[in-house]
């Protein structure tokens, strides 16, 4: 007689949430993975050789976890080499930016605060002509 398996059955991989489609930006895309009271969870993909605007937020902090790719993370003038496993905490008001080098850079972003909106982006510099001081839309 066969003994019962000691391992739980394999669960299927999670499927993308059809209610949270990818939002495309000049630097790549992001998608919202989840949200709750005071937090928002996103996956960002920054295309090879591209970077997001240098920006800050007045209503939220962020915590970035690099899950794939290579690049650089910047916070308040300090740069950190980005590769899978790199983390960075971005306090409210901190000037920050992420850039991908050879391949796409994928970051899981946890936002925490009272206003978790694309409108809480103060853009300070941008490679795509979205002017300094312009707010919103990644």
C-alpha positions in Angstrom: 0.0 0.0 0.0 1.3 3.5 -0.9 2.0 5.9 1.9 0.3 9.3 1.7 2.4 12.1 0.3 4.0 14.3 3.0 4.1 17.3 0.6 1.1 19.6 0.1 -0.3 19.6 -3.5 1.4 22.1 -5.7 -0.6 25.3 -6.1 -1.0 27.0 -9.5 0.9 30.1 -10.0 -1.0 33.3 -9.4 -2.5 34.9 -12.4 -2.3 38.6 -13.2 -5.2 40.6 -11.7 -7.4 41.6 -14.7 -8.7 44.5 -12.6 -5.2 45.9 -12.3 -3.8 46.2 -15.8 -0.3 47.4 -16.6 0.0 51.1 -16.8 2.6 52.0 -19.5 5.0 54.9 -19.0 8.0 56.1 -21.2 10.4 54.3 -18.8 8.5 50.9 -18.8 5.3 50.0 -16.9 3.8 49.4 -13.4 0.9 47.3 -12.1 -0.9 47.5 -8.8 -0.7 44.1 -7.0 -2.8 45.0 -4.0 -4.0 47.7 -1.6 -5.4 48.1 1.8 -5.9 50.7 4.5 -2.8 52.9 4.3 -0.8 50.8 1.8 -0.4 50.1 -1.9 1.7 47.4 -3.5 3.1 47.8 -7.0 5.4 46.0 -9.4 7.5 48.3 -11.6 9.5 47.3 -14.7 12.0 49.9 -15.8 13.3 49.2 -19.3 17.0 48.5 -20.0 18.9 51.8 -20.2 16.0 53.8 -18.9 15.1 55.5 -15.6 12.2 57.0 -13.8 12.0 60.7 -13.1 13.9 62.1 -10.1 11.0 62.7 -7.8 9.7 63.0 -4.3 6.4 62.4 -2.5 4.8 64.6 0.1 2.2 62.1 1.4 3.9 58.7 1.4 7.0 56.7 2.0 8.1 53.8 -0.2 10.1 50.6 0.3 11.6 49.1 -2.8 12.7 45.5 -3.2 14.6 44.6 -6.4 13.5 41.2 -7.6 15.1 41.1 -11.0 17.7 42.9 -13.2 20.5 45.3 -12.5 20.7 49.1 -12.1 21.0 51.9 -9.6 18.8 53.2 -6.9 19.2 56.7 -5.6 17.8 58.3 -2.5 18.8 61.8 -1.2 22.0 61.9 -3.3 23.3 58.5 -2.3 23.4 55.7 -4.9 23.0 52.0 -4.3 23.8 49.3 -6.8 20.6 47.4 -7.6 20.3 43.7 -8.1 17.9 41.0 -6.9 17.6 41.3 -3.1 18.6 44.9 -2.9 16.2 47.0 -0.7 15.8 50.7 -0.2 13.6 52.7 2.2 12.5 56.1 0.8 11.2 58.4 3.6 8.4 61.0 2.9 10.0 63.9 1.1 13.2 62.1 0.0 14.4 62.7 -3.5 14.8 59.4 -5.3 15.2 57.7 -8.7 15.7 54.2 -10.1 17.5 53.3 -13.3 18.0 50.0 -15.2 21.4 49.2 -16.8 21.8 46.2 -19.2 18.4 44.6 -18.7 15.0 45.4 -17.3 14.9 46.3 -13.6 11.9 44.9 -11.7 11.0 46.4 -8.4 8.3 45.6 -5.9 7.2 48.9 -4.3 5.3 49.2 -1.0 3.8 52.6 -0.5 2.5 53.7 2.9 0.7 56.9 3.7 -2.5 58.8 3.7 -2.5 59.7 0.0 -1.5 56.8 -2.3 -2.0 58.4 -5.7 0.0 59.1 -8.8 -0.9 62.8 -8.1 1.6 62.7 -5.2 4.6 62.9 -7.5 6.7 66.0 -7.6 8.9 65.5 -10.6 12.3 67.3 -10.3 14.1 66.0 -13.4 12.9 63.8 -16.2 14.4 62.2 -19.4 11.1 62.2 -21.3 10.2 65.9 -21.3 7.8 65.8 -18.4 8.8 69.1 -16.8 10.3 69.7 -13.4 7.6 70.5 -10.8 5.0 68.7 -12.9 3.0 66.3 -10.8 1.4 62.9 -11.4 1.3 60.2 -14.0 4.6 58.4 -13.1 
